[in-house]
Amino acid sequence: MRLERADVVIAGAGPAGAILGALVARPERRVVLLHRSSAGSGVLAETVVGSAEPMFARLGLVPIVERLGFDGAARHGALWGAGEVFWRKLAPKERGYKLERVAFDAALRALAIERGVELVEGASARTPWRAPHVRVELDRERRAVDELSRSAVGGTELAFDARVVVAAAGRTMPESLVDGRVVRELPALIALNARVPDAGAFADATSIEAVPEGWWWWIPLAAGGASVTLFVDRDELAAKGRDAAWRSAREHALGPCRAAPAAFERGTTAAPRLVETGGDVLLAGDAASCVDPLSSQGVEKALASADHAARCVNALLEAKLDRELVLAHRRAWERGLFEAHARSTLAFYAAERRFERAPFWTKRHALANAAAAARAVALPERVRPNPELEPASVLVPSGDAFAAVPGRRVRGSDEAHAEFHTVPVDVLLACCDGGASLDEVLKRARRVPALATRTPAVVREALTSACRAGVVVRA
Ligand SMILES: Cc1cc2nc3c(=O)[nH]c(=O)nc-3n(C[C@H](O)[C@H](O)[C@H](O)COP(=O)(O)OP(=O)(O)OC[C@H]3O[C@@H](n4cnc5c(N)ncnc54)[C@H](O)[C@@H]3O)c2cc1C
């Protein structure tokens, strides 16, 4: 087996891996992107919501999605919490995009190649999968890559000695490949998808609709027709059967998805989960965390994750910061994002109350209630700094990598804090030193010059967040 040297090896060339490659490519670096083609997400099209537009613009992707004709729909319908469709016209800035992923992903890989990334087609990363070594198995029939990239890899096996290894192999990546484990998850879904040949009056609309079995998602396709997907609970489906679930959900549909064909054509699992590893590998995109498809933000999140991972790669290559600090920062970023998504997803499920007794909804409502209760924990009457705090470095963006600033963390935790809602952590800790009520904290804060421009509401928010993070505790 040949051993090659590289600066960065990225396993997985979906949106996360491809854009990450494009972001870290430099003339003096060897960046290798391993591409094993995938069966896709199991749906014919995916939507990206309008809020992703600034990130698409920042990453230079707007011309690509416009060239591919992936403009978002002009209106959006929601049958959620009420028995009729609520239609909303979308201004051009709100429309986002309808992505047909084969073309979108290929365009991102082309961008990576254009920036100097070596794309290795038909390449599957195998164990061991952590810096410095990555072993790669090549498809026998893989097409020659020489035309597409500068790489000219021969044989059927290859190994890299890489300074940084990134796993961006998507939601189906076995955790064992990266010495990882699932640390948090939401109930898994099965997506059943079919094509509707004629989108009829809904060719200009996306729509979402809750039914007792789960929810429907309608996306018109660029070439005509529409993609219609039913999302159902994986465990419930195991008992009920896919055909029966599709039939009864179709009978319950009131909006565009009434046009769903009699049978679905393909099915796939969507399991929202957060994976962490203590190994010397960065996880990016769905490999790090998958969000519930209800958010329509999987691709946006994969790109944001890759953007953050790119800074981490740059920091590891610069080697000015402690390596473990950078890896821990990547984990903490992904954890924060997954938790925020989980909260908003559960709140959205909680807004549908018509099918309280249906198992799909009972399960999600119970989780939403538990999450809301945990979040609503009031500030204790008196608070004080957690005695388990220790000094820690907090990474803040600097150039295309990070700089370390001083902060605090609870001993043994990955999460270090320099401030809460712009209130410096040490100033906040000083305000509750020795134990203090909220009023006392606010009174002390008024006397601190560094907080002169912060309102009492901001200080209260900061204290609440510090409490949630365990940085201050009940006195
Ligand atoms: C049913 C369903 C519907 C969805 N709908 C939407 C939607 O409407 N909007 C939205 O934004 N998101 C949606 N998503 C989520 C979206 O598809 C993902 O979030 C997105 O694809 C993540 O990108 P990624 O690059 O992290 O992973 P992927 O796109 O999965 O790419 C990973 C790549 O790594 C490759 N790979 C795997 N193993 C290896 C290996 N060992 N070596 C090398 N390569 C490997 C895979 O073949 C694949 O090409 C949906 C997901 C599902 C399941």
The ligand as an SDF file (V2000), in Angstrom:
LIG
                    3D

 53 58  0  0  0  0  0  0  0  0999 V2000
  -35.0640   12.4960    4.2670 C   0  0  0  0  0  0  0  0  0  0  0  0
  -34.2200   13.7030    4.4060 C   0  0  0  0  0  0  0  0  0  0  0  0
  -34.6780   14.9240    3.9680 C   0  0  0  0  0  0  0  0  0  0  0  0
  -33.8840   16.0570    4.0850 C   0  0  0  0  0  0  0  0  0  0  0  0
  -34.3680   17.2430    3.6510 N   0  0  0  0  0  0  0  0  0  0  0  0
  -33.5960   18.3520    3.7610 C   0  0  0  0  0  0  0  0  0  0  0  0
  -34.0670   19.6210    3.2920 C   0  0  0  0  0  0  0  0  0  0  0  0
  -35.1770   19.7560    2.7690 O   0  0  0  0  0  0  0  0  0  0  0  0
  -33.2470   20.6920    3.4470 N   0  0  0  0  0  0  0  0  0  0  0  0
  -32.0000   20.5880    4.0020 C   0  0  0  0  0  0  0  0  0  0  0  0
  -31.2950   21.5950    4.1190 O   0  0  0  0  0  0  0  0  0  0  0  0
  -31.5390   19.3960    4.4460 N   0  0  0  0  0  0  0  0  0  0  0  0
  -32.3010   18.2880    4.3380 C   0  0  0  0  0  0  0  0  0  0  0  0
  -31.8080   17.0830    4.7700 N   0  0  0  0  0  0  0  0  0  0  0  0
  -30.4780   17.0420    5.3750 C   0  0  0  0  0  0  0  0  0  0  0  0
  -29.3270   17.0780    4.3540 C   0  0  0  0  0  0  0  0  0  0  0  0
  -29.5090   16.0760    3.3890 O   0  0  0  0  0  0  0  0  0  0  0  0
  -28.0110   16.8450    5.0980 C   0  0  0  0  0  0  0  0  0  0  0  0
  -27.9790   17.6450    6.2450 O   0  0  0  0  0  0  0  0  0  0  0  0
  -26.7820   17.1540    4.2330 C   0  0  0  0  0  0  0  0  0  0  0  0
  -26.6930   16.2630    3.1590 O   0  0  0  0  0  0  0  0  0  0  0  0
  -25.5070   17.0340    5.0680 C   0  0  0  0  0  0  0  0  0  0  0  0
  -24.3840   17.2220    4.2650 O   0  0  0  0  0  0  0  0  0  0  0  0
  -22.9940   16.4750    4.6240 P   0  0  0  0  0  0  0  0  0  0  0  0
  -22.0190   16.9330    3.6130 O   0  0  0  0  0  0  0  0  0  0  0  0
  -22.7020   16.6310    6.0420 O   0  0  0  0  0  0  0  0  0  0  0  0
  -23.3130   14.9150    4.4250 O   0  0  0  0  0  0  0  0  0  0  0  0
  -23.7190   14.1070    3.1070 P   0  0  0  0  0  0  0  0  0  0  0  0
  -24.4820   14.9510    2.1700 O   0  0  0  0  0  0  0  0  0  0  0  0
  -24.3520   12.8650    3.6030 O   0  0  0  0  0  0  0  0  0  0  0  0
  -22.3270   13.7710    2.4300 O   0  0  0  0  0  0  0  0  0  0  0  0
  -21.4460   12.8240    2.9820 C   0  0  0  0  0  0  0  0  0  0  0  0
  -20.6380   12.1810    1.8670 C   0  0  0  0  0  0  0  0  0  0  0  0
  -19.6620   11.3040    2.4620 O   0  0  0  0  0  0  0  0  0  0  0  0
  -19.6270   10.0850    1.7290 C   0  0  0  0  0  0  0  0  0  0  0  0
  -19.0410    9.0100    2.5530 N   0  0  0  0  0  0  0  0  0  0  0  0
  -19.6660    8.2060    3.4430 C   0  0  0  0  0  0  0  0  0  0  0  0
  -18.7900    7.3480    3.9860 N   0  0  0  0  0  0  0  0  0  0  0  0
  -17.5800    7.6090    3.4320 C   0  0  0  0  0  0  0  0  0  0  0  0
  -16.2920    7.0540    3.5810 C   0  0  0  0  0  0  0  0  0  0  0  0
  -16.0540    6.0400    4.4210 N   0  0  0  0  0  0  0  0  0  0  0  0
  -15.2700    7.5850    2.8590 N   0  0  0  0  0  0  0  0  0  0  0  0
  -15.4880    8.6180    2.0040 C   0  0  0  0  0  0  0  0  0  0  0  0
  -16.7040    9.1790    1.8080 N   0  0  0  0  0  0  0  0  0  0  0  0
  -17.7340    8.6740    2.5220 C   0  0  0  0  0  0  0  0  0  0  0  0
  -21.0670    9.8670    1.3450 C   0  0  0  0  0  0  0  0  0  0  0  0
  -21.1660    8.9480    0.2840 O   0  0  0  0  0  0  0  0  0  0  0  0
  -21.4800   11.2920    0.9510 C   0  0  0  0  0  0  0  0  0  0  0  0
  -21.1340   11.5600   -0.3830 O   0  0  0  0  0  0  0  0  0  0  0  0
  -32.5960   15.9440    4.6660 C   0  0  0  0  0  0  0  0  0  0  0  0
  -32.1180   14.7130    5.1170 C   0  0  0  0  0  0  0  0  0  0  0  0
  -32.9210   13.5940    4.9870 C   0  0  0  0  0  0  0  0  0  0  0  0
  -32.3990   12.2750    5.4660 C   0  0  0  0  0  0  0  0  0  0  0  0
  1  2  1  0
  2  3  1  0
  2 52  2  0
  3  4  2  0
  4  5  1  0
  4 50  1  0
  5  6  2  0
  6  7  1  0
  6 13  1  0
  7  8  2  0
  7  9  1  0
  9 10  1  0
 10 11  2  0
 10 12  1  0
 12 13  2  0
 13 14  1  0
 14 15  1  0
 14 50  1  0
 15 16  1  0
 16 17  1  0
 16 18  1  0
 18 19  1  0
 18 20  1  0
 20 21  1  0
 20 22  1  0
 22 23  1  0
 23 24  1  0
 24 25  2  0
 24 26  1  0
 24 27  1  0
 27 28  1  0
 28 29  2  0
 28 30  1  0
 28 31  1  0
 31 32  1  0
 32 33  1  0
 33 34  1  0
 33 48  1  0
 34 35  1  0
 35 36  1  0
 35 46  1  0
 36 37  1  0
 36 45  1  0
 37 38  2  0
 38 39  1  0
 39 40  1  0
 39 45  2  0
 40 41  1  0
 40 42  2  0
 42 43  1  0
 43 44  2  0
 44 45  1  0
 46 47  1  0
 46 48  1  0
 48 49  1  0
 50 51  2  0
 51 52  1  0
 52 53  1  0
M  END
$$$$
